[in-house]
């Protein structure tokens, strides 16, 4: 989890290529710090004669509705599991107390369902301001405890290097009272072993409540997962269903022939 960009010119000279990289990676970077809509901060750090560009999102966009979630196309196509993971989290792992706080029904601190501590080394999320809180990540299907997730979440898991294990959910958790302060969805890029800040979103409490009210099929349909994945799912099972149909037909034919003889 190291989101750094090294200047190709290690002599300390400000080249045109470096300026282009600044504009491409973090267009808000000029001299020192510049802010744009309070969403991005860019800083160029000089270490010896090397330059590093550190550009990170401070406030991921908040999704407030099912439509907002659908528009991101997060985890919407097989074998992605992010939407199913989010549904499980909202439906089975989060409740609301009398003060309208989100409270965890599982214990991320103990590694339930593959939860583990998220260091935020890439500054993907806002820094934790209260020592009572920590970030916890879930969604890596190879983490210890992840096999306890519902089957519908892990059913597309495979050893193939595809997108079946790239979706993650990160929560900000009060370690004393298990109150969840924030829920984020993000994507893990296996090639760079890092998270994509452009594909990181905060899920509002209102959206969590909306998801809780829906059954799984309705939720997946509304966010587009069912529509996109249905054809590929059908293709995957066509060769399996055909022989079963043929065998069943043969058995029925044999039975009725026997009855005719009697």
Number of C-alpha atoms within 10 A of each C-alpha: 15 12 19 13 15 12 21 13 14 12 11 14 12 12 12 9 12 17 13 12 15 22 13 11 15 18 16 18 23 15 9 9 12 14 12 11 7 10 12 19 19 23 19 17 12 11 9 9 11 15 22 16 21 20 24 24 20 16 17 22 16 16 21 16 16 15 12 14 22 19 12 14 14 22 27 22 20 18 20 23 27 25 27 20 23 24 20 19 22 22 19 13 15 20 19 15 10 6 6 9 14 23 18 21 14 16 14 21 15 12 18 16 21 21 25 21 16 14 13 17 12 18 18 23 21 12 12 12 8 8 8 11 19 21 25 21 20 25 28 21 23 11 14 14 17 19 14 13 18 13 10 12 22 22 12 14 17 13 7 8 8 13 20 22 25 20 24 23 24 22 25 20 24 18 16 8 11 18 21 22 16 15 23 21 24 24 23 21 15 13 6 11 11 16 23 17 21 13 15 25 22 21 23 17 20 12 18 23 16 16 21 19 13 14 11 16 10 13 20 19 13 15 22 21 23 18 14 14 16 12 10 13 13 11 10 10 10 10 10 10 11 10 11 10 10 10 10 10 11 10 10 10 10 10 10 11 10 9 8 7 6 6
